[in-house]
Amino acid sequence: MTRHLPARAGQRAVILVLLAALLVATRSHLPALLTHLGPIPDASWAVFFMAGFYLRGWSRWAFPLFMALAMGVDYLVITGQGIDFFSHYCVSAAYWCLVPAYLVLWMGGSLTARLSQQLSDNRTLVAAAAALVASVALCHLVSQGSFYWVSDSVPQPTLAGWWENYSDWFLPFLRSTAIYVGLGVIVHVAVLQVVRLARPQDRRAG
């Protein structure tokens, strides 16, 4: 068993790099800047969910790394526009609530990883879908709720106004996150199929 550990660590490292690249590219809207196309949806929420799934054993340092990366991108994008970071519309006391908000997504992915070891493939997909919806709902509750109630952007916050804002933005965030996670599932299944097809060839070659 121990001889397989380096390979697993290597696979995790590759996944970490790919997810980090996806976060940077979409959070900074780099593809849109390079191709002059419309803005590409931010994959940050999906990245934290998938990172929780694949990097669960590295959470102690991987989560802070991704958190620093996300905030670093925000800093570069905002200051690159000639705006002081702390005077930007999106940066207030509520900005720091992104840490627990993104941690919810990470924990949702980590929970899905644990369940995948105990459930069948079909039940794992159902559990993953439920965990994703619940994680997005809680993440949105923390991030949107803190911005609505804590920042100075809403002069007269009300419960009705908060709920309208929450419900208006929940489905768009869920849709974009689900699309990225769905694409990740497709890639995951495709890689597993390639590995399974390659194993008989490896045996014959040996």
Backbone as ProteinMPNN parsed JSONL, in Angstrom:
{"seq_chain_A": "MTRHLPARAGQRAVILVLLAALLVATRSHLPALLTHLGPIPDASWAVFFMAGFYLRGWSRWAFPLFMALAMGVDYLVITGQGIDFFSHYCVSAAYWCLVPAYLVLWMGGSLTARLSQQLSDNRTLVAAAAALVASVALCHLVSQGSFYWVSDSVPQPTLAGWWENYSDWFLPFLRSTAIYVGLGVIVHVAVLQVVRLARPQDRRAG", "coords_chain_A": {"N_chain_A": [[0.817, -1.207, 0.0], [1.962, 1.232, 0.72], [3.613, 1.954, -1.382], [1.996, 3.156, -3.182], [1.398, 5.633, -2.241], [3.095, 7.912, -3.034], [2.225, 8.265, -5.695], [-0.432, 8.968, -5.369], [-0.082, 11.35, -3.99], [1.177, 12.763, -6.005], [-0.889, 12.907, -7.901], [-2.716, 14.452, -6.49], [-1.267, 16.811, -6.352], [-1.218, 17.599, -9.032], [-3.95, 18.03, -9.45], [-4.346, 20.099, -7.618], [-2.845, 22.166, -8.818], [-4.252, 22.482, -11.246], [-6.823, 23.239, -10.357], [-6.183, 25.586, -9.0], [-5.284, 27.122, -11.143], [-7.659, 27.346, -12.596], [-9.198, 28.835, -10.796], [-7.74, 31.274, -10.662], [-7.815, 32.096, -13.371], [-10.584, 32.436, -13.967], [-11.517, 34.047, -11.89], [-10.094, 36.347, -12.218], [-10.988, 36.983, -14.666], [-9.446, 36.424, -16.865], [-9.519, 34.843, -19.343], [-11.514, 36.223, -20.78], [-10.336, 38.707, -21.084], [-8.205, 38.1, -22.728], [-9.361, 37.062, -25.04], [-11.288, 38.842, -25.729], [-13.938, 38.286, -25.4], [-17.197, 37.856, -23.862], [-17.641, 38.149, -20.248], [-16.463, 35.396, -18.356], [-18.043, 33.044, -16.246], [-17.294, 33.168, -12.773], [-15.371, 30.697, -11.248], [-14.813, 30.215, -8.634], [-16.378, 29.288, -6.399], [-17.027, 26.676, -7.153], [-14.443, 25.664, -7.377], [-13.506, 25.674, -4.708], [-15.27, 23.799, -3.635], [-14.655, 21.463, -5.131], [-11.948, 21.266, -4.524], [-12.1, 20.693, -1.813], [-13.055, 18.127, -2.033], [-11.054, 16.657, -3.465], [-8.652, 17.349, -2.202], [-8.789, 16.773, 0.444], [-7.16, 15.575, 2.417], [-5.144, 17.401, 2.608], [-6.106, 19.667, 3.759], [-5.41, 21.409, 5.888], [-3.344, 23.087, 5.083], [-3.865, 23.537, 2.407], [-6.398, 24.752, 2.104], [-6.004, 27.38, 3.329], [-4.108, 28.218, 1.444], [-5.538, 28.35, -1.025], [-7.383, 30.241, -0.235], [-5.785, 32.489, 0.218], [-4.878, 32.796, -2.36], [-7.23, 33.442, -3.785], [-7.922, 35.903, -2.573], [-5.626, 37.301, -3.178], [-5.801, 37.511, -5.958], [-8.084, 39.131, -6.122], [-7.027, 41.465, -4.991], [-5.019, 42.188, -6.872], [-6.556, 42.569, -9.186], [-8.274, 44.676, -8.435], [-6.521, 46.781, -7.593], [-5.151, 46.986, -9.952], [-6.86, 48.404, -11.499], [-6.477, 50.901, -10.693], [-7.629, 51.545, -8.297], [-7.934, 51.975, -4.811], [-7.548, 49.197, -2.719], [-8.981, 48.776, -0.279], [-10.958, 50.63, -0.448], [-12.705, 49.808, -2.297], [-15.895, 48.884, -3.683], [-16.69, 46.228, -3.153], [-15.149, 45.488, -1.025], [-15.211, 45.357, 2.319], [-15.924, 45.238, 5.847], [-17.374, 42.956, 5.684], [-16.123, 41.516, 3.721], [-14.215, 39.787, 4.732], [-15.707, 37.74, 5.633], [-15.782, 35.961, 3.637], [-14.025, 33.951, 4.159], [-15.173, 32.016, 6.124], [-17.367, 31.466, 4.481], [-16.338, 30.29, 2.11], [-15.11, 28.172, 3.325], [-17.261, 26.603, 4.043], [-18.017, 25.563, 1.539], [-15.723, 24.067, 0.966], [-15.815, 22.173, 3.042], [-18.174, 20.908, 2.308], [-17.399, 19.611, -0.058], [-15.441, 17.944, 1.047], [-17.009, 16.354, 2.751], [-18.511, 15.009, 0.826], [-16.48, 13.5, -0.334], [-15.864, 11.743, 1.747], [-18.285, 10.362, 1.958], [-18.334, 9.107, -0.511], [-16.714, 6.931, -0.206], [-18.237, 5.152, 1.126], [-20.664, 4.77, -0.1], [-22.585, 3.596, -2.976], [-21.934, 4.219, -6.518], [-24.125, 5.574, -7.742], [-25.55, 6.512, -5.496], [-23.596, 8.115, -4.443], [-23.473, 10.193, -6.313], [-25.984, 11.35, -5.904], [-25.69, 12.144, -3.233], [-23.578, 13.929, -3.552], [-24.773, 15.894, -5.135], [-26.735, 16.844, -3.36], [-25.087, 17.75, -1.289], [-23.72, 19.746, -2.648], [-25.759, 21.626, -3.305], [-26.612, 22.326, -0.713], [-24.225, 23.355, 0.317], [-23.714, 25.544, -1.375], [-25.98, 27.065, -0.783], [-25.544, 27.693, 1.953], [-23.064, 28.955, 1.797], [-23.739, 31.148, 0.23], [-25.522, 32.326, 1.963], [-23.841, 33.181, 4.033], [-21.901, 34.829, 2.694], [-23.437, 36.632, 1.063], [-25.287, 37.502, 2.972], [-23.642, 38.69, 4.958], [-22.528, 40.773, 3.472], [-24.821, 42.229, 2.882], [-25.847, 42.965, 5.411], [-23.677, 43.912, 6.922], [-21.878, 45.545, 5.454], [-21.55, 48.95, 4.191], [-22.946, 49.337, 1.928], [-25.631, 48.931, 1.645], [-27.989, 51.095, 2.504], [-30.359, 51.103, 4.103], [-31.026, 48.385, 5.409], [-33.326, 45.666, 5.285], [-35.32, 42.88, 6.404], [-36.981, 41.819, 4.435], [-35.838, 42.957, 2.16], [-33.309, 41.799, 2.263], [-33.976, 39.065, 1.873], [-35.08, 39.143, -0.698], [-32.836, 39.887, -2.183], [-31.168, 37.728, -1.603], [-32.59, 35.517, -2.71], [-32.758, 36.305, -5.373], [-30.146, 36.093, -6.316], [-29.339, 33.54, -5.677], [-29.952, 31.257, -7.39], [-28.495, 31.893, -9.838], [-25.821, 31.749, -8.838], [-25.794, 29.106, -7.929], [-26.262, 27.748, -10.341], [-23.992, 28.381, -11.994], [-21.94, 27.328, -10.383], [-22.71, 24.627, -10.256], [-22.455, 23.913, -12.947], [-19.669, 24.039, -13.397], [-18.805, 22.133, -11.504], [-20.152, 19.915, -12.514], [-18.83, 19.619, -14.993], [-16.382, 18.944, -13.94], [-17.008, 16.445, -12.834], [-17.495, 14.997, -15.168], [-14.936, 14.991, -16.344], [-13.591, 13.602, -14.334], [-14.847, 11.043, -14.406], [-14.16, 10.312, -17.023], [-11.356, 10.143, -16.874], [-11.117, 8.029, -15.037], [-12.176, 5.95, -16.604], [-10.286, 5.797, -18.653], [-8.065, 4.978, -17.179], [-8.953, 2.474, -16.275], [-9.209, 1.1, -18.693], [-6.587, 1.044, -19.446], [-5.308, -0.598, -17.631], [-5.544, -3.511, -18.16], [-3.83, -3.637, -20.381], [-1.457, -2.908, -19.226], [-1.017, -5.142, -17.638], [-0.675, -7.158, -19.553], [1.594, -6.198, -20.783], [3.41, -6.478, -18.762]], "CA_chain_A": [[0.0, 0.0, 0.0], [2.763, 2.443, 0.862], [4.232, 2.354, -2.636], [1.024, 3.919, -3.95], [1.225, 6.954, -1.667], [3.655, 8.979, -3.845], [1.387, 8.492, -6.873], [-1.604, 9.709, -4.929], [0.361, 12.715, -3.716], [1.407, 13.386, -7.296], [-2.192, 13.218, -8.496], [-3.265, 15.593, -5.757], [-0.515, 18.005, -6.738], [-1.7, 17.997, -10.355], [-5.296, 18.57, -9.257], [-4.186, 21.391, -6.952], [-2.389, 23.148, -9.807], [-5.336, 22.72, -12.207], [-7.883, 24.0, -9.697], [-5.658, 26.928, -8.752], [-5.28, 27.823, -12.433], [-9.055, 27.659, -12.917], [-9.609, 29.92, -9.912], [-7.081, 32.514, -11.084], [-8.266, 32.49, -14.71], [-11.971, 32.903, -13.994], [-11.713, 35.119, -10.905], [-9.509, 37.557, -12.802], [-11.589, 37.139, -15.996], [-8.333, 36.417, -17.822], [-9.902, 34.411, -20.693], [-12.268, 37.283, -21.449], [-9.397, 39.768, -21.444], [-7.341, 37.64, -23.816], [-10.122, 36.751, -26.252], [-12.241, 39.937, -25.949], [-15.299, 37.766, -25.342], [-17.913, 38.253, -22.663], [-17.08, 37.617, -19.008], [-16.657, 33.978, -18.063], [-18.466, 32.921, -14.84], [-16.282, 32.886, -11.758], [-15.422, 29.294, -10.816], [-14.261, 30.118, -7.279], [-17.184, 28.439, -5.514], [-16.834, 25.29, -7.589], [-13.061, 25.279, -7.07], [-13.394, 25.347, -3.291], [-15.998, 22.553, -3.405], [-13.878, 20.358, -5.701], [-10.71, 21.146, -3.759], [-12.437, 19.967, -0.593], [-13.224, 16.715, -2.387], [-9.811, 16.02, -3.886], [-7.507, 17.71, -1.367], [-9.261, 16.683, 1.834], [-6.037, 15.267, 3.295], [-4.238, 18.547, 2.662], [-6.947, 20.827, 4.069], [-4.81, 22.335, 6.844], [-2.565, 24.114, 4.388], [-4.397, 23.801, 1.064], [-7.472, 25.746, 2.178], [-5.428, 28.725, 3.433], [-3.436, 28.559, 0.19], [-6.554, 28.765, -1.992], [-7.985, 31.467, 0.268], [-4.83, 33.56, -0.071], [-4.841, 32.965, -3.809], [-8.442, 34.164, -4.173], [-7.823, 37.287, -2.133], [-4.542, 37.908, -3.932], [-6.34, 37.865, -7.27], [-8.942, 40.299, -5.907], [-6.166, 42.625, -4.763], [-4.371, 42.573, -8.117], [-7.571, 43.068, -10.124], [-8.783, 45.975, -7.972], [-5.456, 47.783, -7.66], [-4.799, 47.144, -11.357], [-7.777, 49.395, -12.061], [-6.153, 52.195, -10.097], [-8.514, 51.759, -7.142], [-7.416, 51.486, -3.539], [-8.205, 47.923, -2.428], [-9.905, 48.854, 0.853], [-12.041, 51.561, -0.745], [-13.538, 49.227, -3.354], [-17.287, 48.587, -3.332], [-16.855, 44.858, -2.651], [-14.259, 45.241, 0.118], [-15.66, 45.981, 3.562], [-15.767, 44.265, 6.937], [-18.022, 41.719, 5.244], [-15.242, 40.793, 2.792], [-13.504, 38.735, 5.458], [-16.634, 36.624, 5.827], [-15.551, 34.981, 2.58], [-13.274, 32.811, 4.716], [-16.117, 30.951, 6.52], [-18.246, 31.112, 3.367], [-15.635, 29.34, 1.256], [-14.852, 26.975, 4.132], [-18.47, 25.783, 3.921], [-17.911, 24.837, 0.27], [-14.639, 23.095, 1.121], [-16.318, 21.101, 3.9], [-19.15, 20.16, 1.519], [-16.648, 18.707, -0.914], [-14.801, 16.95, 1.912], [-18.056, 15.421, 3.17], [-18.815, 14.184, -0.339], [-15.376, 12.538, -0.486], [-16.025, 10.699, 2.762], [-19.453, 9.552, 1.612], [-18.038, 8.316, -1.709], [-16.041, 5.714, 0.229], [-19.204, 4.297, 1.808], [-21.872, 4.612, -0.901], [-22.44, 3.192, -4.364], [-21.714, 5.348, -7.416], [-25.362, 6.345, -7.909], [-25.846, 7.217, -4.249], [-22.582, 9.153, -4.293], [-23.89, 11.328, -7.139], [-27.099, 11.997, -5.209], [-25.127, 12.803, -2.054], [-22.782, 15.056, -4.031], [-25.711, 16.941, -5.567], [-27.332, 17.422, -2.155], [-24.04, 18.498, -0.588], [-23.428, 20.95, -3.429], [-26.85, 22.591, -3.115], [-26.567, 22.801, 0.673], [-23.012, 24.16, 0.487], [-23.924, 26.82, -2.067], [-26.984, 27.816, -0.023], [-24.923, 28.214, 3.169], [-22.033, 29.908, 1.388], [-24.444, 32.357, -0.198], [-26.099, 32.919, 3.164], [-22.78, 33.875, 4.766], [-21.285, 35.89, 1.897], [-24.432, 37.658, 0.707], [-25.863, 38.042, 4.197], [-22.686, 39.593, 5.597], [-22.427, 41.978, 2.648], [-26.071, 42.997, 2.982], [-26.083, 43.495, 6.748], [-22.497, 44.49, 7.571], [-21.265, 46.607, 4.657], [-22.29, 50.209, 4.109], [-23.5, 49.447, 0.584], [-27.096, 48.942, 1.762], [-28.23, 52.141, 3.511], [-31.449, 50.767, 5.019], [-31.309, 46.955, 5.235], [-34.547, 45.102, 5.873], [-35.4, 41.437, 6.232], [-37.582, 41.571, 3.123], [-34.847, 43.303, 1.157], [-32.273, 40.771, 2.279], [-34.493, 37.843, 1.264], [-35.21, 39.361, -2.134], [-31.486, 39.856, -2.731], [-30.669, 36.359, -1.49], [-33.282, 34.644, -3.653], [-32.453, 36.73, -6.741], [-28.793, 35.691, -6.7], [-29.022, 32.149, -5.317], [-29.968, 30.364, -8.547], [-27.342, 32.126, -10.713], [-24.614, 31.209, -8.221], [-25.909, 27.652, -7.939], [-26.142, 27.279, -11.714], [-22.605, 28.447, -12.456], [-21.157, 26.381, -9.592], [-23.079, 23.269, -10.679], [-21.898, 23.667, -14.279], [-18.247, 23.737, -13.248], [-18.666, 20.849, -10.806], [-20.577, 18.894, -13.473], [-17.72, 19.396, -15.919], [-15.371, 18.213, -13.177], [-17.451, 15.051, -12.742], [-17.281, 14.378, -16.484], [-13.492, 14.747, -16.472], [-13.256, 12.562, -13.359], [-15.305, 9.752, -14.94], [-13.367, 10.013, -18.221], [-10.023, 9.71, -16.436], [-11.261, 6.688, -14.468], [-12.363, 4.998, -17.704], [-8.992, 5.637, -19.321], [-7.219, 4.179, -16.284], [-9.46, 1.093, -16.28], [-8.878, 0.5, -19.985], [-5.138, 0.899, -19.551], [-4.797, -1.616, -16.71], [-5.282, -4.797, -18.814], [-2.67, -3.498, -21.238], [-0.284, -2.931, -18.337], [-0.771, -6.514, -17.2], [-0.11, -7.915, -20.684], [2.951, -5.716, -21.026], [4.262, -7.024, -17.702]], "C_chain_A": [[0.859, 1.268, 0.0], [3.375, 2.89, -0.456], [3.282, 3.169, -3.5], [0.875, 5.345, -3.434], [1.859, 8.071, -2.493], [2.805, 9.302, -5.059], [0.158, 9.301, -6.49], [-1.233, 11.166, -4.634], [0.615, 13.461, -5.019], [0.119, 13.775, -7.983], [-2.833, 14.415, -7.805], [-2.576, 16.879, -6.163], [-0.977, 18.518, -8.1], [-3.076, 18.643, -10.242], [-5.224, 19.949, -8.611], [-3.805, 22.479, -7.954], [-3.514, 23.493, -10.779], [-6.453, 23.562, -11.587], [-7.431, 25.435, -9.408], [-5.659, 27.755, -10.038], [-6.691, 28.232, -12.84], [-9.553, 28.821, -12.075], [-9.033, 31.254, -10.386], [-7.653, 33.006, -12.406], [-9.665, 33.086, -14.684], [-12.218, 34.04, -13.001], [-11.154, 36.44, -11.424], [-10.095, 37.883, -14.167], [-10.523, 37.185, -17.081], [-8.737, 35.942, -19.211], [-10.652, 35.485, -21.47], [-11.349, 38.409, -21.903], [-8.549, 39.379, -22.643], [-8.096, 37.462, -25.12], [-11.129, 37.838, -26.61], [-13.683, 39.424, -26.039], [-15.975, 38.273, -24.066], [-17.292, 37.636, -21.423], [-17.434, 36.154, -18.797], [-17.034, 33.846, -16.581], [-17.316, 32.546, -13.921], [-16.45, 31.459, -11.245], [-14.987, 29.115, -9.369], [-15.05, 29.18, -6.374], [-17.015, 26.978, -5.872], [-15.435, 24.803, -7.244], [-12.926, 24.889, -5.611], [-14.139, 24.054, -2.971], [-15.178, 21.362, -3.91], [-12.558, 20.17, -4.971], [-10.961, 20.423, -2.441], [-12.587, 18.48, -0.838], [-11.875, 16.046, -2.635], [-8.637, 16.249, -2.933], [-7.842, 17.627, 0.113], [-8.116, 16.414, 2.801], [-5.044, 16.396, 3.456], [-4.943, 19.808, 3.153], [-6.251, 21.852, 4.953], [-4.004, 23.433, 6.173], [-3.13, 24.454, 3.015], [-5.518, 24.834, 1.101], [-6.916, 27.159, 2.377], [-4.718, 29.165, 2.147], [-4.435, 29.063, -0.843], [-7.218, 30.074, -1.55], [-7.081, 32.658, -0.031], [-4.762, 33.835, -1.559], [-6.047, 33.768, -4.29], [-8.353, 35.633, -3.792], [-6.702, 38.022, -2.856], [-4.988, 38.339, -5.316], [-7.233, 39.103, -7.156], [-8.097, 41.564, -5.764], [-5.542, 43.108, -6.067], [-5.363, 43.163, -9.112], [-8.032, 44.469, -9.73], [-7.716, 47.057, -8.098], [-5.0, 48.009, -9.101], [-5.698, 48.126, -12.074], [-7.532, 50.797, -11.504], [-7.009, 52.541, -8.902], [-7.829, 51.222, -5.892], [-8.226, 50.264, -3.104], [-9.293, 48.083, -1.367], [-11.024, 49.874, 0.648], [-12.976, 51.025, -1.822], [-14.916, 48.849, -2.803], [-17.436, 47.22, -2.67], [-16.028, 44.57, -1.396], [-14.741, 46.061, 1.314], [-15.378, 44.986, 4.675], [-16.358, 42.916, 6.542], [-17.13, 40.886, 4.328], [-14.565, 39.614, 3.484], [-14.408, 37.567, 5.802], [-16.55, 35.623, 4.686], [-14.787, 33.766, 3.102], [-14.228, 31.724, 5.206], [-17.043, 30.536, 5.38], [-17.59, 30.068, 2.464], [-15.293, 28.053, 2.011], [-16.057, 26.043, 4.093], [-18.422, 24.949, 2.642], [-16.856, 23.741, 0.362], [-15.122, 21.902, 1.945], [-17.374, 20.267, 3.173], [-18.477, 19.176, 0.584], [-15.977, 17.599, -0.119], [-15.802, 15.909, 2.395], [-18.427, 14.487, 2.026], [-17.742, 13.131, -0.553], [-15.498, 11.407, 0.519], [-17.198, 9.783, 2.424], [-19.175, 8.652, 0.415], [-17.333, 7.008, -1.37], [-17.015, 4.713, 0.843], [-20.424, 3.969, 0.947], [-21.556, 4.091, -2.29], [-22.291, 4.431, -5.244], [-22.963, 6.214, -7.562], [-25.702, 7.148, -6.654], [-24.831, 8.32, -4.0], [-22.956, 10.388, -5.092], [-25.036, 12.093, -6.486], [-26.586, 12.774, -3.999], [-24.322, 14.03, -2.455], [-23.674, 16.217, -4.453], [-26.331, 17.637, -4.354], [-26.316, 18.269, -1.394], [-23.713, 19.795, -1.317], [-24.5, 22.019, -3.214], [-26.804, 23.185, -1.705], [-25.363, 23.715, 0.896], [-23.165, 25.526, -0.157], [-24.92, 27.685, -1.296], [-26.37, 28.451, 1.224], [-23.844, 29.24, 2.846], [-22.67, 31.232, 0.989], [-25.046, 33.086, 0.997], [-25.049, 33.74, 3.911], [-22.238, 35.059, 3.968], [-22.269, 37.005, 1.562], [-25.009, 38.317, 1.953], [-24.928, 39.025, 4.883], [-22.553, 40.884, 4.801], [-23.671, 42.853, 2.833], [-26.191, 43.686, 4.337], [-24.899, 44.257, 7.329], [-21.908, 45.657, 6.786], [-22.147, 47.862, 4.654], [-22.976, 50.382, 2.759], [-25.027, 49.481, 0.579], [-27.466, 49.927, 2.861], [-29.302, 51.78, 4.539], [-31.831, 49.291, 4.838], [-32.583, 46.532, 5.94], [-34.551, 43.601, 5.617], [-35.966, 41.083, 4.861], [-36.594, 41.869, 2.0], [-33.733, 42.285, 1.087], [-32.766, 39.507, 1.571], [-34.642, 37.982, -0.244], [-33.843, 39.287, -2.806], [-30.922, 38.451, -2.717], [-31.29, 35.464, -2.56], [-32.979, 35.024, -5.099], [-31.106, 36.18, -7.21], [-28.481, 34.23, -6.433], [-28.947, 31.237, -6.54], [-28.829, 30.643, -9.532], [-26.042, 31.572, -10.141], [-24.637, 29.683, -8.229], [-25.697, 27.1, -9.34], [-24.693, 27.28, -12.188], [-21.716, 27.468, -11.696], [-21.433, 24.954, -10.031], [-22.509, 22.937, -12.049], [-20.425, 23.289, -14.181], [-18.031, 22.392, -12.553], [-19.086, 19.71, -11.73], [-19.499, 18.585, -14.493], [-16.592, 18.634, -15.224], [-15.722, 16.744, -13.034], [-17.21, 14.323, -14.061], [-15.808, 14.048, -16.69], [-13.06, 13.613, -15.553], [-13.625, 11.176, -13.9], [-14.477, 9.35, -16.154], [-11.981, 9.511, -17.851], [-10.085, 8.311, -15.844], [-11.415, 5.637, -15.557], [-11.056, 4.748, -18.44], [-8.071, 4.756, -18.485], [-7.65, 2.716, -16.298], [-9.127, 0.387, -17.583], [-7.387, 0.246, -20.113], [-4.602, -0.233, -18.683], [-4.597, -2.982, -17.359], [-4.055, -4.752, -19.718], [-1.398, -3.544, -20.407], [0.04, -4.36, -17.899], [-0.141, -7.334, -18.317], [1.324, -7.495, -20.975], [3.919, -6.275, -19.995], [4.49, -8.504, -17.883]], "O_chain_A": [[0.515, 2.257, -0.647], [3.634, 4.079, -0.641], [3.718, 3.811, -4.456], [0.286, 6.186, -4.114], [1.225, 9.114, -2.655], [2.665, 10.469, -5.426], [-0.242, 10.215, -7.211], [-1.968, 12.09, -4.981], [0.308, 14.647, -5.13], [0.03, 14.846, -8.583], [-3.419, 15.282, -8.454], [-3.22, 17.919, -6.303], [-1.111, 19.725, -8.301], [-3.339, 19.675, -10.859], [-5.951, 20.862, -9.004], [-4.368, 23.574, -7.942], [-3.714, 24.663, -11.103], [-6.965, 24.486, -12.219], [-8.207, 26.379, -9.556], [-5.992, 28.94, -10.023], [-6.9, 29.326, -13.364], [-10.254, 29.698, -12.58], [-9.756, 32.244, -10.497], [-7.945, 34.192, -12.555], [-9.913, 34.121, -15.303], [-13.053, 34.907, -13.257], [-11.671, 37.513, -11.112], [-9.765, 38.907, -14.766], [-10.667, 37.884, -18.084], [-8.342, 36.571, -20.193], [-10.452, 35.64, -22.675], [-11.549, 38.996, -22.966], [-8.213, 40.221, -23.475], [-7.537, 37.683, -26.195], [-11.759, 37.778, -27.666], [-14.536, 40.047, -26.672], [-15.382, 39.027, -23.295], [-16.5, 36.7, -21.527], [-18.567, 35.734, -19.032], [-16.401, 34.48, -15.737], [-16.477, 31.711, -14.257], [-17.548, 31.061, -10.854], [-14.81, 27.984, -8.916], [-14.463, 28.367, -5.661], [-16.876, 26.132, -4.989], [-15.261, 23.647, -6.858], [-12.297, 23.877, -5.3], [-13.691, 23.285, -2.121], [-15.024, 20.368, -3.2], [-12.093, 19.041, -4.813], [-10.13, 19.63, -1.998], [-12.287, 17.664, 0.034], [-11.591, 14.987, -2.075], [-7.725, 15.424, -2.868], [-7.25, 18.327, 0.934], [-8.099, 16.968, 3.9], [-4.193, 16.357, 4.345], [-4.423, 20.91, 2.977], [-6.476, 23.052, 4.789], [-3.983, 24.573, 6.638], [-2.896, 25.552, 2.509], [-5.589, 25.7, 0.23], [-7.322, 28.068, 1.652], [-4.728, 30.347, 1.804], [-4.205, 30.096, -1.471], [-7.571, 30.911, -2.381], [-7.549, 33.707, -0.476], [-4.605, 34.983, -1.974], [-5.902, 34.674, -5.112], [-8.672, 36.508, -4.596], [-6.807, 39.22, -3.118], [-4.603, 39.406, -5.795], [-7.154, 40.012, -7.983], [-8.413, 42.603, -6.344], [-5.536, 44.308, -6.34], [-5.056, 44.136, -9.801], [-8.165, 45.346, -10.583], [-7.976, 48.129, -8.645], [-4.519, 49.091, -9.439], [-5.345, 48.63, -13.141], [-8.265, 51.741, -11.797], [-7.108, 53.71, -8.528], [-7.221, 50.151, -5.913], [-9.456, 50.299, -3.12], [-10.404, 47.58, -1.537], [-11.933, 49.975, 1.472], [-13.927, 51.7, -2.216], [-15.071, 48.539, -1.622], [-18.218, 47.067, -1.732], [-16.191, 43.52, -0.775], [-14.683, 47.291, 1.311], [-14.671, 44.0, 4.466], [-15.905, 41.868, 7.003], [-17.352, 39.686, 4.172], [-14.369, 38.562, 2.875], [-13.928, 36.513, 6.219], [-17.166, 34.559, 4.744], [-14.896, 32.675, 2.543], [-14.114, 30.587, 4.748], [-17.462, 29.38, 5.315], [-18.221, 29.077, 2.097], [-15.199, 26.981, 1.415], [-15.895, 24.823, 4.107], [-18.75, 23.762, 2.66], [-17.069, 22.623, -0.107], [-14.867, 20.752, 1.585], [-17.466, 19.059, 3.39], [-18.926, 18.038, 0.445], [-15.946, 16.448, -0.555], [-15.489, 14.72, 2.445], [-18.634, 13.294, 2.245], [-18.049, 11.995, -0.913], [-15.264, 10.245, 0.185], [-17.107, 8.566, 2.588], [-19.718, 7.55, 0.331], [-17.354, 6.071, -2.169], [-16.66, 3.554, 1.057], [-21.139, 3.006, 1.225], [-20.409, 4.134, -2.735], [-22.494, 5.554, -4.784], [-22.879, 7.441, -7.512], [-26.091, 8.313, -6.736], [-25.164, 9.349, -3.412], [-22.782, 11.51, -4.616], [-25.065, 13.324, -6.508], [-26.99, 13.913, -3.765], [-24.374, 15.058, -1.779], [-23.376, 17.376, -4.168], [-26.44, 18.863, -4.321], [-26.632, 19.359, -0.915], [-23.461, 20.821, -0.686], [-24.18, 23.183, -2.971], [-26.941, 24.395, -1.527], [-25.469, 24.73, 1.585], [-22.796, 26.543, 0.43], [-24.729, 28.895, -1.169], [-26.641, 29.614, 1.524], [-23.719, 30.26, 3.523], [-22.195, 32.302, 1.368], [-25.075, 34.316, 1.034], [-25.324, 34.85, 4.365], [-22.126, 36.166, 4.496], [-21.969, 38.183, 1.755], [-25.199, 39.533, 1.992], [-25.366, 40.08, 5.341], [-22.475, 41.968, 5.38], [-23.568, 44.076, 2.928], [-26.588, 44.849, 4.412], [-25.09, 45.156, 8.147], [-21.486, 46.651, 7.377], [-23.311, 47.834, 5.054], [-23.524, 51.446, 2.471], [-25.644, 49.987, -0.359], [-27.276, 49.628, 4.04], [-29.168, 52.114, 5.716], [-32.833, 48.98, 4.195], [-32.879, 46.982, 7.047], [-33.865, 43.113, 4.719], [-35.486, 40.159, 4.205], [-36.517, 41.135, 1.015], [-33.261, 41.94, 0.004], [-32.043, 38.938, 0.754], [-34.36, 37.042, -0.986], [-33.706, 38.692, -3.875], [-30.281, 38.018, -3.674], [-30.575, 34.731, -3.243], [-32.947, 34.151, -5.967], [-30.952, 35.838, -8.383], [-27.465, 33.721, -6.908], [-27.965, 30.514, -6.704], [-28.235, 29.686, -10.029], [-25.244, 30.989, -10.875], [-23.622, 29.043, -8.503], [-25.02, 26.085, -9.507], [-24.218, 26.28, -12.726], [-20.836, 26.843, -12.289], [-20.507, 24.154, -10.167], [-22.119, 21.795, -12.293], [-19.984, 22.328, -14.81], [-17.178, 21.606, -12.965], [-18.454, 18.654, -11.736], [-19.273, 17.422, -14.826], [-15.931, 17.791, -15.831], [-14.842, 15.885, -13.103], [-16.774, 13.172, -14.071], [-15.469, 12.96, -17.155], [-12.26, 12.763, -15.942], [-12.815, 10.251, -13.857], [-14.128, 8.179, -16.305], [-11.484, 8.557, -18.45], [-9.21, 7.488, -16.112], [-10.849, 4.549, -15.452], [-10.754, 3.612, -18.809], [-7.377, 3.891, -19.019], [-6.807, 1.82, -16.33], [-8.798, -0.8, -17.578], [-6.972, -0.675, -20.817], [-3.537, -0.776, -18.978], [-3.551, -3.589, -17.132], [-3.318, -5.734, -19.808], [-0.395, -4.131, -20.811], [1.205, -4.744, -17.801], [0.793, -8.103, -18.088], [2.16, -8.312, -21.359], [5.089, -6.519, -20.292], [5.185, -9.124, -17.079]]}, "name": "protein", "num_of_chains": 1, "seq": "MTRHLPARAGQRAVILVLLAALLVATRSHLPALLTHLGPIPDASWAVFFMAGFYLRGWSRWAFPLFMALAMGVDYLVITGQGIDFFSHYCVSAAYWCLVPAYLVLWMGGSLTARLSQQLSDNRTLVAAAAALVASVALCHLVSQGSFYWVSDSVPQPTLAGWWENYSDWFLPFLRSTAIYVGLGVIVHVAVLQVVRLARPQDRRAG"}
